[in-house]
Amino acid sequence: MATVMWETELEKALKRAKAENKTALIFFHNPA
Amino acid sequence: MNNNIVSLKVPFDIQPLSTEFNVKWTPTLVTVDSDGKEHHHTVGFLSPEELIPSLLLGMAKVHFDLNQFPEALAFIEKVLADFPKSGSAAEAIFLRGVSIFKSANNPKALKDAYEQLQAQYPESDWTKRAYPYRLL
């Protein structure tokens, strides 16, 4: 997935966290 | 957990996120507030018995850093009630003392935190960090 798409995904997650009064968790993994 | 957390799974080498959150190894878990600011960071595998209290502590730290002490204390109490043997428990006791002190200006909370740490987690780094509070 392109870099810009991951930034968009993060923005979406943060917007959802704000709207739902939640905390965001970013899980960095090794897909290999 | 889903009631409190929005999670996002990201490959570790994606830029600029990898650099922004200083990701050097996997798995890395970063707890951020809704503005994207980091408050808690773990590296390496955590068993379920350690992962859940670590996530709870991360949520507590988000609220603590935002001066939302009642919300921070609610998550801290969950760590201590449900996972007292976890690696997050000692830090939770420390954070509880500071949260009560900051919200109620009650120095006894710091001394209580030290005494509880000394009694229950004498070898913890958090006990050492709380050592000066014994004098309060």
Backbone of each chain as nested JSON, in Angstrom:
{
  "chains": [
    {"id": "A", "residues": [
      {"number": 1, "name": "MET", "atoms": {"N": [0.841, -1.188, 0.0], "CA": [0.0, 0.0, 0.0], "C": [0.883, 1.247, 0.0]}},
      {"number": 2, "name": "ALA", "atoms": {"N": [0.549, 2.228, -0.778], "CA": [1.386, 3.421, -0.894], "C": [1.453, 4.18, 0.422]}},
      {"number": 3, "name": "THR", "atoms": {"N": [2.584, 4.871, 0.601], "CA": [2.795, 5.624, 1.829], "C": [1.652, 6.574, 2.101]}},
      {"number": 4, "name": "VAL", "atoms": {"N": [1.264, 7.3, 1.064], "CA": [0.221, 8.307, 1.268], "C": [-1.058, 7.659, 1.781]}},
      {"number": 5, "name": "MET", "atoms": {"N": [-1.278, 6.407, 1.377], "CA": [-2.49, 5.727, 1.822], "C": [-2.423, 5.424, 3.326]}},
      {"number": 6, "name": "TRP", "atoms": {"N": [-1.224, 5.074, 3.831], "CA": [-1.107, 4.799, 5.26], "C": [-1.326, 6.065, 6.078]}},
      {"number": 7, "name": "GLU", "atoms": {"N": [-0.847, 7.188, 5.549], "CA": [-1.098, 8.448, 6.262], "C": [-2.593, 8.74, 6.298]}},
      {"number": 8, "name": "THR", "atoms": {"N": [-3.255, 8.445, 5.191], "CA": [-4.707, 8.635, 5.155], "C": [-5.394, 7.713, 6.149]}},
      {"number": 9, "name": "GLU", "atoms": {"N": [-4.903, 6.476, 6.213], "CA": [-5.487, 5.528, 7.164], "C": [-5.302, 6.006, 8.599]}},
      {"number": 10, "name": "LEU", "atoms": {"N": [-4.136, 6.562, 8.889], "CA": [-3.891, 7.087, 10.234], "C": [-4.809, 8.274, 10.513]}},
      {"number": 11, "name": "GLU", "atoms": {"N": [-4.938, 9.146, 9.542], "CA": [-5.838, 10.293, 9.73], "C": [-7.259, 9.821, 10.0]}},
      {"number": 12, "name": "LYS", "atoms": {"N": [-7.679, 8.8, 9.284], "CA": [-9.035, 8.267, 9.493], "C": [-9.176, 7.689, 10.904]}},
      {"number": 13, "name": "ALA", "atoms": {"N": [-8.144, 6.967, 11.335], "CA": [-8.189, 6.379, 12.677], "C": [-8.228, 7.469, 13.745]}},
      {"number": 14, "name": "LEU", "atoms": {"N": [-7.435, 8.521, 13.557], "CA": [-7.411, 9.606, 14.543], "C": [-8.733, 10.363, 14.555]}},
      {"number": 15, "name": "LYS", "atoms": {"N": [-9.313, 10.561, 13.393], "CA": [-10.623, 11.23, 13.337], "C": [-11.676, 10.398, 14.065]}},
      {"number": 16, "name": "ARG", "atoms": {"N": [-11.601, 9.099, 13.85], "CA": [-12.557, 8.207, 14.528], "C": [-12.327, 8.231, 16.033]}},
      {"number": 17, "name": "ALA", "atoms": {"N": [-11.059, 8.222, 16.446], "CA": [-10.748, 8.271, 17.877], "C": [-11.304, 9.544, 18.497]}},
      {"number": 18, "name": "LYS", "atoms": {"N": [-11.155, 10.65, 17.789], "CA": [-11.657, 11.918, 18.326], "C": [-13.181, 11.899, 18.411]}},
      {"number": 19, "name": "ALA", "atoms": {"N": [-13.819, 11.421, 17.356], "CA": [-15.279, 11.411, 17.319], "C": [-15.865, 10.494, 18.389]}},
      {"number": 20, "name": "GLU", "atoms": {"N": [-15.179, 9.391, 18.66], "CA": [-15.696, 8.4, 19.607], "C": [-15.051, 8.517, 20.984]}},
      {"number": 21, "name": "ASN", "atoms": {"N": [-14.25, 9.573, 21.17], "CA": [-13.572, 9.812, 22.449], "C": [-12.749, 8.587, 22.866]}},
      {"number": 22, "name": "LYS", "atoms": {"N": [-11.949, 8.094, 21.935], "CA": [-11.12, 6.915, 22.189], "C": [-9.652, 7.258, 22.014]}},
      {"number": 23, "name": "THR", "atoms": {"N": [-8.821, 6.315, 22.39], "CA": [-7.387, 6.408, 22.192], "C": [-7.027, 5.63, 20.933]}},
      {"number": 24, "name": "ALA", "atoms": {"N": [-5.995, 6.086, 20.239], "CA": [-5.568, 5.373, 19.028], "C": [-4.315, 4.559, 19.321]}},
      {"number": 25, "name": "LEU", "atoms": {"N": [-4.275, 3.383, 18.715], "CA": [-3.133, 2.488, 18.885], "C": [-2.582, 2.145, 17.504]}},
      {"number": 26, "name": "ILE", "atoms": {"N": [-1.299, 2.415, 17.315], "CA": [-0.651, 2.076, 16.034], "C": [0.224, 0.85, 16.265]}},
      {"number": 27, "name": "PHE", "atoms": {"N": [-0.07, -0.197, 15.524], "CA": [0.66, -1.463, 15.659], "C": [1.588, -1.586, 14.451]}},
      {"number": 28, "name": "PHE", "atoms": {"N": [2.873, -1.38, 14.688], "CA": [3.861, -1.535, 13.621], "C": [4.315, -2.994, 13.599]}},
      {"number": 29, "name": "HIS", "atoms": {"N": [4.155, -3.628, 12.465], "CA": [4.5, -5.049, 12.37], "C": [5.382, -5.302, 11.161]}},
      {"number": 30, "name": "ASN", "atoms": {"N": [5.943, -6.492, 11.127], "CA": [6.766, -6.902, 9.991], "C": [5.929, -7.852, 9.147]}},
      {"number": 31, "name": "PRO", "atoms": {"N": [5.466, -7.408, 7.984], "CA": [4.579, -8.26, 7.185], "C": [5.297, -9.427, 6.519]}},
      {"number": 32, "name": "ALA", "atoms": {"N": [6.628, -9.427, 6.549], "CA": [7.381, -10.501, 5.872], "C": [7.252, -11.824, 6.617]}}
    ]},
    {"id": "B", "residues": [
      {"number": 1, "name": "MET", "atoms": {"N": [-11.56, -3.873, 25.115], "CA": [-10.553, -2.951, 24.624], "C": [-11.079, -2.12, 23.456]}},
      {"number": 2, "name": "ASN", "atoms": {"N": [-11.858, -2.776, 22.592], "CA": [-12.374, -2.048, 21.425], "C": [-13.276, -0.893, 21.829]}},
      {"number": 3, "name": "ASN", "atoms": {"N": [-13.784, -0.954, 23.067], "CA": [-14.625, 0.153, 23.539], "C": [-13.812, 1.409, 23.779]}},
      {"number": 4, "name": "ASN", "atoms": {"N": [-12.501, 1.247, 23.909], "CA": [-11.651, 2.385, 24.26], "C": [-10.583, 2.709, 23.235]}},
      {"number": 5, "name": "ILE", "atoms": {"N": [-10.35, 1.819, 22.303], "CA": [-9.208, 1.966, 21.393], "C": [-9.636, 1.85, 19.938]}},
      {"number": 6, "name": "VAL", "atoms": {"N": [-9.058, 2.735, 19.108], "CA": [-9.123, 2.586, 17.652], "C": [-7.732, 2.144, 17.219]}},
      {"number": 7, "name": "SER", "atoms": {"N": [-7.622, 0.964, 16.612], "CA": [-6.297, 0.453, 16.279], "C": [-6.037, 0.489, 14.783]}},
      {"number": 8, "name": "LEU", "atoms": {"N": [-4.763, 0.623, 14.452], "CA": [-4.332, 0.65, 13.054], "C": [-3.071, -0.193, 12.936]}},
      {"number": 9, "name": "LYS", "atoms": {"N": [-3.087, -1.167, 12.034], "CA": [-1.934, -2.041, 11.82], "C": [-1.147, -1.527, 10.605]}},
      {"number": 10, "name": "VAL", "atoms": {"N": [0.146, -1.266, 10.809], "CA": [0.956, -0.607, 9.781], "C": [2.272, -1.375, 9.605]}},
      {"number": 11, "name": "PRO", "atoms": {"N": [2.728, -1.599, 8.368], "CA": [4.07, -2.171, 8.184], "C": [5.127, -1.284, 8.834]}},
      {"number": 12, "name": "PHE", "atoms": {"N": [6.129, -1.927, 9.439], "CA": [7.074, -1.177, 10.279], "C": [7.921, -0.177, 9.521]}},
      {"number": 13, "name": "ASP", "atoms": {"N": [8.089, -0.388, 8.203], "CA": [9.028, 0.453, 7.457], "C": [8.34, 1.525, 6.619]}},
      {"number": 14, "name": "ILE", "atoms": {"N": [7.067, 1.73, 6.845], "CA": [6.346, 2.763, 6.085], "C": [6.754, 4.148, 6.577]}},
      {"number": 15, "name": "GLN", "atoms": {"N": [7.167, 4.972, 5.619], "CA": [7.512, 6.359, 5.939], "C": [6.351, 7.287, 5.583]}},
      {"number": 16, "name": "PRO", "atoms": {"N": [6.182, 8.391, 6.304], "CA": [7.066, 8.897, 7.364], "C": [6.716, 8.366, 8.752]}},
      {"number": 17, "name": "LEU", "atoms": {"N": [5.734, 7.451, 8.834], "CA": [5.271, 7.023, 10.161], "C": [6.374, 6.334, 10.956]}},
      {"number": 18, "name": "SER", "atoms": {"N": [7.167, 5.496, 10.261], "CA": [8.223, 4.764, 10.953], "C": [9.216, 5.723, 11.619]}},
      {"number": 19, "name": "THR", "atoms": {"N": [9.605, 6.759, 10.894], "CA": [10.534, 7.746, 11.46], "C": [9.844, 8.607, 12.508]}},
      {"number": 20, "name": "GLU", "atoms": {"N": [8.64, 9.017, 12.202], "CA": [7.905, 9.898, 13.126], "C": [7.746, 9.26, 14.501]}},
      {"number": 21, "name": "PHE", "atoms": {"N": [7.524, 7.939, 14.532], "CA": [7.316, 7.247, 15.806], "C": [8.543, 6.43, 16.23]}},
      {"number": 22, "name": "ASN", "atoms": {"N": [9.664, 6.667, 15.562], "CA": [10.95, 6.081, 15.949], "C": [10.863, 4.554, 16.065]}},
      {"number": 23, "name": "VAL", "atoms": {"N": [10.337, 3.938, 15.033], "CA": [10.166, 2.485, 15.041], "C": [11.459, 1.825, 14.561]}},
      {"number": 24, "name": "LYS", "atoms": {"N": [12.055, 1.0, 15.434], "CA": [13.327, 0.357, 15.121], "C": [13.226, -1.157, 15.122]}},
      {"number": 25, "name": "TRP", "atoms": {"N": [12.142, -1.694, 15.656], "CA": [12.024, -3.146, 15.783], "C": [10.541, -3.487, 15.844]}},
      {"number": 26, "name": "THR", "atoms": {"N": [10.239, -4.735, 15.595], "CA": [8.833, -5.13, 15.646], "C": [8.648, -6.271, 16.647]}},
      {"number": 27, "name": "PRO", "atoms": {"N": [7.438, -6.425, 17.179], "CA": [6.331, -5.479, 17.064], "C": [6.544, -4.246, 17.941]}},
      {"number": 28, "name": "THR", "atoms": {"N": [6.11, -3.115, 17.431], "CA": [6.099, -1.879, 18.205], "C": [4.664, -1.391, 18.3]}},
      {"number": 29, "name": "LEU", "atoms": {"N": [4.258, -1.064, 19.501], "CA": [2.918, -0.528, 19.732], "C": [3.046, 0.901, 20.249]}},
      {"number": 30, "name": "VAL", "atoms": {"N": [2.36, 1.817, 19.582], "CA": [2.427, 3.22, 19.973], "C": [1.018, 3.69, 20.298]}},
      {"number": 31, "name": "THR", "atoms": {"N": [0.853, 4.188, 21.503], "CA": [-0.436, 4.735, 21.919], "C": [-0.406, 6.237, 21.709]}},
      {"number": 32, "name": "VAL", "atoms": {"N": [-1.364, 6.733, 20.948], "CA": [-1.407, 8.164, 20.634], "C": [-2.782, 8.728, 20.973]}},
      {"number": 33, "name": "ASP", "atoms": {"N": [-2.796, 10.044, 21.197], "CA": [-4.098, 10.687, 21.395], "C": [-4.717, 11.003, 20.032]}},
      {"number": 34, "name": "SER", "atoms": {"N": [-5.889, 11.613, 20.044], "CA": [-6.594, 11.825, 18.779], "C": [-5.946, 12.905, 17.917]}},
      {"number": 35, "name": "ASP", "atoms": {"N": [-4.925, 13.577, 18.46], "CA": [-4.145, 14.509, 17.638], "C": [-2.889, 13.843, 17.083]}},
      {"number": 36, "name": "GLY", "atoms": {"N": [-2.725, 12.564, 17.388], "CA": [-1.575, 11.833, 16.869], "C": [-0.332, 11.965, 17.721]}},
      {"number": 37, "name": "LYS", "atoms": {"N": [-0.45, 12.541, 18.902], "CA": [0.72, 12.7, 19.775], "C": [0.947, 11.421, 20.585]}},
      {"number": 38, "name": "GLU", "atoms": {"N": [2.216, 10.982, 20.597], "CA": [2.559, 9.731, 21.282], "C": [2.592, 9.905, 22.803]}},
      {"number": 39, "name": "HIS", "atoms": {"N": [2.057, 8.865, 23.511], "CA": [2.08, 8.885, 24.977], "C": [2.64, 7.607, 25.585]}},
      {"number": 40, "name": "HIS", "atoms": {"N": [2.707, 6.536, 24.782], "CA": [3.171, 5.242, 25.328], "C": [3.708, 4.435, 24.154]}},
      {"number": 41, "name": "HIS", "atoms": {"N": [4.803, 3.695, 24.414], "CA": [5.518, 3.034, 23.316], "C": [6.095, 1.73, 23.857]}},
      {"number": 42, "name": "THR", "atoms": {"N": [5.776, 0.618, 23.237], "CA": [6.368, -0.651, 23.657], "C": [6.997, -1.346, 22.456]}},
      {"number": 43, "name": "VAL", "atoms": {"N": [8.064, -2.072, 22.715], "CA": [8.772, -2.823, 21.678], "C": [8.871, -4.274, 22.13]}},
      {"number": 44, "name": "GLY", "atoms": {"N": [8.593, -5.181, 21.214], "CA": [8.734, -6.605, 21.519], "C": [7.396, -7.25, 21.86]}},
      {"number": 45, "name": "PHE", "atoms": {"N": [7.403, -8.579, 21.779], "CA": [6.196, -9.354, 22.035], "C": [5.749, -9.216, 23.483]}},
      {"number": 46, "name": "LEU", "atoms": {"N": [4.454, -9.059, 23.659], "CA": [3.871, -9.051, 25.0], "C": [2.807, -10.134, 25.059]}},
      {"number": 47, "name": "SER", "atoms": {"N": [2.85, -10.95, 26.102], "CA": [1.807, -11.953, 26.297], "C": [0.486, -11.242, 26.593]}},
      {"number": 48, "name": "PRO", "atoms": {"N": [-0.637, -11.945, 26.442], "CA": [-1.923, -11.29, 26.756], "C": [-1.955, -10.731, 28.177]}},
      {"number": 49, "name": "GLU", "atoms": {"N": [-1.293, -11.43, 29.11], "CA": [-1.301, -10.966, 30.504], "C": [-0.515, -9.671, 30.678]}},
      {"number": 50, "name": "GLU", "atoms": {"N": [0.36, -9.385, 29.715], "CA": [1.132, -8.137, 29.769], "C": [0.597, -7.097, 28.782]}},
      {"number": 51, "name": "LEU", "atoms": {"N": [0.072, -7.59, 27.657], "CA": [-0.406, -6.665, 26.624], "C": [-1.584, -5.824, 27.116]}},
      {"number": 52, "name": "ILE", "atoms": {"N": [-2.558, -6.479, 27.716], "CA": [-3.772, -5.747, 28.108], "C": [-3.458, -4.676, 29.157]}},
      {"number": 53, "name": "PRO", "atoms": {"N": [-2.726, -5.008, 30.236], "CA": [-2.391, -3.933, 31.173], "C": [-1.511, -2.844, 30.559]}},
      {"number": 54, "name": "SER", "atoms": {"N": [-0.669, -3.21, 29.609], "CA": [0.151, -2.19, 28.95], "C": [-0.739, -1.242, 28.15]}},
      {"number": 55, "name": "LEU", "atoms": {"N": [-1.744, -1.784, 27.473], "CA": [-2.666, -0.92, 26.727], "C": [-3.458, -0.033, 27.677]}},
      {"number": 56, "name": "LEU", "atoms": {"N": [-3.893, -0.604, 28.791], "CA": [-4.629, 0.194, 29.789], "C": [-3.746, 1.311, 30.338]}},
      {"number": 57, "name": "LEU", "atoms": {"N": [-2.499, 0.971, 30.607], "CA": [-1.569, 1.989, 31.108], "C": [-1.352, 3.074, 30.057]}},
      {"number": 58, "name": "GLY", "atoms": {"N": [-1.27, 2.656, 28.796], "CA": [-1.127, 3.639, 27.722], "C": [-2.303, 4.599, 27.678]}},
      {"number": 59, "name": "MET", "atoms": {"N": [-3.491, 4.082, 27.848], "CA": [-4.676, 4.959, 27.85], "C": [-4.643, 5.878, 29.067]}},
      {"number": 60, "name": "ALA", "atoms": {"N": [-4.207, 5.33, 30.193], "CA": [-4.074, 6.176, 31.392], "C": [-3.092, 7.311, 31.137]}},
      {"number": 61, "name": "LYS", "atoms": {"N": [-1.991, 7.009, 30.458], "CA": [-0.967, 8.022, 30.214], "C": [-1.453, 9.101, 29.249]}},
      {"number": 62, "name": "VAL", "atoms": {"N": [-2.276, 8.701, 28.286], "CA": [-2.879, 9.715, 27.402], "C": [-3.65, 10.727, 28.244]}},
      {"number": 63, "name": "HIS", "atoms": {"N": [-4.529, 10.224, 29.11], "CA": [-5.357, 11.124, 29.931], "C": [-4.501, 11.897, 30.939]}},
      {"number": 64, "name": "PHE", "atoms": {"N": [-3.523, 11.222, 31.523], "CA": [-2.645, 11.9, 32.482], "C": [-1.933, 13.081, 31.818]}},
      {"number": 65, "name": "ASP", "atoms": {"N": [-1.384, 12.838, 30.637], "CA": [-0.644, 13.897, 29.943], "C": [-1.553, 15.054, 29.534]}},
      {"number": 66, "name": "LEU", "atoms": {"N": [-2.84, 14.762, 29.394], "CA": [-3.806, 15.805, 29.03], "C": [-4.477, 16.404, 30.279]}},
      {"number": 67, "name": "ASN", "atoms": {"N": [-3.927, 16.079, 31.455], "CA": [-4.469, 16.579, 32.734], "C": [-5.908, 16.138, 32.981]}},
      {"number": 68, "name": "GLN", "atoms": {"N": [-6.263, 14.987, 32.431], "CA": [-7.604, 14.421, 32.652], "C": [-7.454, 13.316, 33.71]}},
      {"number": 69, "name": "PHE", "atoms": {"N": [-7.32, 13.744, 34.95], "CA": [-6.921, 12.811, 36.002], "C": [-7.997, 11.785, 36.383]}},
      {"number": 70, "name": "PRO", "atoms": {"N": [-9.272, 12.143, 36.468], "CA": [-10.26, 11.095, 36.774], "C": [-10.252, 9.971, 35.733]}},
      {"number": 71, "name": "GLU", "atoms": {"N": [-10.117, 10.347, 34.459], "CA": [-10.08, 9.333, 33.403], "C": [-8.795, 8.498, 33.51]}},
      {"number": 72, "name": "ALA", "atoms": {"N": [-7.683, 9.163, 33.799], "CA": [-6.421, 8.434, 33.979], "C": [-6.539, 7.441, 35.127]}},
      {"number": 73, "name": "LEU", "atoms": {"N": [-7.112, 7.899, 36.232], "CA": [-7.222, 7.034, 37.407], "C": [-8.119, 5.83, 37.149]}},
      {"number": 74, "name": "ALA", "atoms": {"N": [-9.146, 6.01, 36.331], "CA": [-10.036, 4.883, 36.026], "C": [-9.256, 3.764, 35.328]}},
      {"number": 75, "name": "PHE", "atoms": {"N": [-8.397, 4.12, 34.377], "CA": [-7.598, 3.095, 33.688], "C": [-6.527, 2.51, 34.617]}},
      {"number": 76, "name": "ILE", "atoms": {"N": [-5.944, 3.361, 35.448], "CA": [-4.932, 2.883, 36.402], "C": [-5.545, 1.843, 37.344]}},
      {"number": 77, "name": "GLU", "atoms": {"N": [-6.736, 2.143, 37.834], "CA": [-7.374, 1.199, 38.762], "C": [-7.674, -0.137, 38.087]}},
      {"number": 78, "name": "LYS", "atoms": {"N": [-7.977, -0.105, 36.787], "CA": [-8.206, -1.362, 36.063], "C": [-6.917, -2.184, 36.01]}},
      {"number": 79, "name": "VAL", "atoms": {"N": [-5.809, -1.523, 35.76], "CA": [-4.523, -2.235, 35.736], "C": [-4.279, -2.895, 37.086]}},
      {"number": 80, "name": "LEU", "atoms": {"N": [-4.477, -2.133, 38.147], "CA": [-4.133, -2.635, 39.477], "C": [-5.115, -3.694, 39.971]}},
      {"number": 81, "name": "ALA", "atoms": {"N": [-6.37, -3.562, 39.573], "CA": [-7.369, -4.536, 40.024], "C": [-7.247, -5.854, 39.257]}},
      {"number": 82, "name": "ASP", "atoms": {"N": [-7.032, -5.756, 37.96], "CA": [-7.094, -6.956, 37.12], "C": [-5.732, -7.554, 36.795]}},
      {"number": 83, "name": "PHE", "atoms": {"N": [-4.667, -6.728, 36.879], "CA": [-3.337, -7.223, 36.475], "C": [-2.259, -6.79, 37.464]}},
      {"number": 84, "name": "PRO", "atoms": {"N": [-2.455, -7.109, 38.741], "CA": [-1.492, -6.625, 39.745], "C": [-0.109, -7.252, 39.622]}},
      {"number": 85, "name": "LYS", "atoms": {"N": [-0.019, -8.373, 38.926], "CA": [1.284, -9.031, 38.784], "C": [1.982, -8.645, 37.478]}},
      {"number": 86, "name": "SER", "atoms": {"N": [1.366, -7.805, 36.707], "CA": [1.94, -7.456, 35.405], "C": [3.089, -6.465, 35.55]}},
      {"number": 87, "name": "GLY", "atoms": {"N": [3.862, -6.362, 34.497], "CA": [4.961, -5.41, 34.467], "C": [4.508, -3.968, 34.452]}},
      {"number": 88, "name": "SER", "atoms": {"N": [3.232, -3.731, 34.206], "CA": [2.702, -2.357, 34.17], "C": [2.239, -1.888, 35.545]}},
      {"number": 89, "name": "ALA", "atoms": {"N": [2.119, -2.805, 36.503], "CA": [1.476, -2.464, 37.777], "C": [2.268, -1.426, 38.569]}},
      {"number": 90, "name": "ALA", "atoms": {"N": [3.581, -1.592, 38.633], "CA": [4.377, -0.656, 39.434], "C": [4.288, 0.762, 38.867]}},
      {"number": 91, "name": "GLU", "atoms": {"N": [4.382, 0.873, 37.554], "CA": [4.26, 2.211, 36.952], "C": [2.865, 2.778, 37.197]}},
      {"number": 92, "name": "ALA", "atoms": {"N": [1.863, 1.9, 37.201], "CA": [0.489, 2.355, 37.457], "C": [0.364, 2.929, 38.868]}},
      {"number": 93, "name": "ILE", "atoms": {"N": [1.0, 2.29, 39.839], "CA": [0.967, 2.817, 41.217], "C": [1.645, 4.183, 41.277]}},
      {"number": 94, "name": "PHE", "atoms": {"N": [2.78, 4.295, 40.619], "CA": [3.491, 5.578, 40.58], "C": [2.586, 6.651, 39.955]}},
      {"number": 95, "name": "LEU", "atoms": {"N": [1.993, 6.299, 38.821], "CA": [1.153, 7.265, 38.101], "C": [-0.096, 7.622, 38.908]}},
      {"number": 96, "name": "ARG", "atoms": {"N": [-0.611, 6.664, 39.668], "CA": [-1.767, 6.961, 40.511], "C": [-1.4, 7.993, 41.572]}},
      {"number": 97, "name": "GLY", "atoms": {"N": [-0.235, 7.794, 42.201], "CA": [0.192, 8.765, 43.204], "C": [0.327, 10.164, 42.632]}},
      {"number": 98, "name": "VAL", "atoms": {"N": [0.937, 10.249, 41.48], "CA": [1.14, 11.572, 40.877], "C": [-0.193, 12.169, 40.426]}},
      {"number": 99, "name": "SER", "atoms": {"N": [-1.065, 11.331, 39.886], "CA": [-2.379, 11.825, 39.427], "C": [-3.187, 12.396, 40.59]}},
      {"number": 100, "name": "ILE", "atoms": {"N": [-3.19, 11.676, 41.716], "CA": [-3.947, 12.159, 42.877], "C": [-3.296, 13.435, 43.413]}},
      {"number": 101, "name": "PHE", "atoms": {"N": [-1.976, 13.438, 43.451], "CA": [-1.287, 14.641, 43.922], "C": [-1.631, 15.842, 43.039]}},
      {"number": 102, "name": "LYS", "atoms": {"N": [-1.574, 15.652, 41.731], "CA": [-1.81, 16.779, 40.834], "C": [-3.273, 17.222, 40.817]}},
      {"number": 103, "name": "SER", "atoms": {"N": [-4.182, 16.282, 40.994], "CA": [-5.597, 16.646, 40.924], "C": [-6.116, 17.176, 42.251]}},
      {"number": 104, "name": "ALA", "atoms": {"N": [-5.542, 16.712, 43.364], "CA": [-6.064, 17.107, 44.675], "C": [-5.031, 17.838, 45.519]}},
      {"number": 105, "name": "ASN", "atoms": {"N": [-3.855, 18.053, 44.96], "CA": [-2.759, 18.706, 45.685], "C": [-2.52, 18.028, 47.036]}},
      {"number": 106, "name": "ASN", "atoms": {"N": [-2.484, 16.701, 46.966], "CA": [-2.376, 15.905, 48.179], "C": [-1.04, 15.151, 48.188]}},
      {"number": 107, "name": "PRO", "atoms": {"N": [-0.031, 15.684, 48.881], "CA": [1.283, 15.04, 48.866], "C": [1.294, 13.648, 49.473]}},
      {"number": 108, "name": "LYS", "atoms": {"N": [0.321, 13.372, 50.338], "CA": [0.254, 12.037, 50.948], "C": [0.109, 10.949, 49.885]}},
      {"number": 109, "name": "ALA", "atoms": {"N": [-0.526, 11.309, 48.765], "CA": [-0.7, 10.324, 47.683], "C": [0.654, 9.859, 47.163]}},
      {"number": 110, "name": "LEU", "atoms": {"N": [1.631, 10.755, 47.137], "CA": [2.968, 10.377, 46.663], "C": [3.647, 9.448, 47.669]}},
      {"number": 111, "name": "LYS", "atoms": {"N": [3.517, 9.786, 48.945], "CA": [4.111, 8.927, 49.974], "C": [3.434, 7.559, 49.983]}},
      {"number": 112, "name": "ASP", "atoms": {"N": [2.11, 7.557, 49.844], "CA": [1.38, 6.282, 49.786], "C": [1.87, 5.439, 48.612]}},
      {"number": 113, "name": "ALA", "atoms": {"N": [2.098, 6.105, 47.484], "CA": [2.566, 5.381, 46.294], "C": [3.924, 4.746, 46.58]}},
      {"number": 114, "name": "TYR", "atoms": {"N": [4.829, 5.513, 47.186], "CA": [6.147, 4.954, 47.512], "C": [6.009, 3.759, 48.456]}},
      {"number": 115, "name": "GLU", "atoms": {"N": [5.205, 3.912, 49.488], "CA": [5.086, 2.836, 50.477], "C": [4.481, 1.575, 49.863]}},
      {"number": 116, "name": "GLN", "atoms": {"N": [3.522, 1.764, 48.975], "CA": [2.931, 0.605, 48.303], "C": [3.943, -0.045, 47.361]}},
      {"number": 117, "name": "LEU", "atoms": {"N": [4.688, 0.779, 46.664], "CA": [5.716, 0.242, 45.759], "C": [6.785, -0.511, 46.553]}},
      {"number": 118, "name": "GLN", "atoms": {"N": [7.209, 0.074, 47.656], "CA": [8.244, -0.555, 48.47], "C": [7.755, -1.896, 49.021]}},
      {"number": 119, "name": "ALA", "atoms": {"N": [6.488, -1.952, 49.388], "CA": [5.937, -3.178, 49.963], "C": [5.71, -4.255, 48.902]}},
      {"number": 120, "name": "GLN", "atoms": {"N": [5.241, -3.847, 47.73], "CA": [4.812, -4.831, 46.738], "C": [5.812, -5.046, 45.604]}},
      {"number": 121, "name": "TYR", "atoms": {"N": [6.569, -4.007, 45.26], "CA": [7.493, -4.099, 44.122], "C": [8.847, -3.496, 44.509]}},
      {"number": 122, "name": "PRO", "atoms": {"N": [9.49, -4.053, 45.532], "CA": [10.716, -3.423, 46.049], "C": [11.841, -3.336, 45.025]}},
      {"number": 123, "name": "GLU", "atoms": {"N": [11.835, -4.23, 44.041], "CA": [12.917, -4.227, 43.048], "C": [12.6, -3.388, 41.822]}},
      {"number": 124, "name": "SER", "atoms": {"N": [11.418, -2.813, 41.771], "CA": [11.012, -2.071, 40.566], "C": [11.76, -0.753, 40.442]}},
      {"number": 125, "name": "ASP", "atoms": {"N": [12.019, -0.401, 39.217], "CA": [12.61, 0.914, 38.944], "C": [11.682, 2.026, 39.422]}},
      {"number": 126, "name": "TRP", "atoms": {"N": [10.378, 1.785, 39.395], "CA": [9.411, 2.804, 39.819], "C": [9.47, 3.033, 41.321]}},
      {"number": 127, "name": "THR", "atoms": {"N": [9.868, 2.004, 42.063], "CA": [10.07, 2.18, 43.504], "C": [11.256, 3.112, 43.744]}},
      {"number": 128, "name": "LYS", "atoms": {"N": [12.295, 2.928, 42.957], "CA": [13.466, 3.81, 43.085], "C": [13.1, 5.245, 42.715]}},
      {"number": 129, "name": "ARG", "atoms": {"N": [12.296, 5.403, 41.689], "CA": [11.916, 6.752, 41.26], "C": [11.053, 7.453, 42.316]}},
      {"number": 130, "name": "ALA", "atoms": {"N": [10.3, 6.653, 43.076], "CA": [9.421, 7.23, 44.098], "C": [10.13, 7.416, 45.434]}},
      {"number": 131, "name": "TYR", "atoms": {"N": [11.37, 7.002, 45.525], "CA": [12.108, 6.994, 46.801], "C": [12.05, 8.335, 47.543]}},
      {"number": 132, "name": "PRO", "atoms": {"N": [12.216, 9.466, 46.872], "CA": [12.17, 10.747, 47.607], "C": [10.831, 11.006, 48.29]}},
      {"number": 133, "name": "TYR", "atoms": {"N": [9.774, 10.38, 47.812], "CA": [8.435, 10.661, 48.365], "C": [8.273, 10.11, 49.78]}},
      {"number": 134, "name": "ARG", "atoms": {"N": [9.195, 9.241, 50.204], "CA": [9.089, 8.686, 51.566], "C": [9.177, 9.787, 52.607]}},
      {"number": 135, "name": "LEU", "atoms": {"N": [9.78, 10.903, 52.248], "CA": [10.009, 11.991, 53.2], "C": [8.814, 12.935, 53.332]}},
      {"number": 136, "name": "LEU", "atoms": {"N": [7.82, 12.754, 52.496], "CA": [6.673, 13.689, 52.514], "C": [5.769, 13.437, 53.716]}}
    ]}
  ]
}
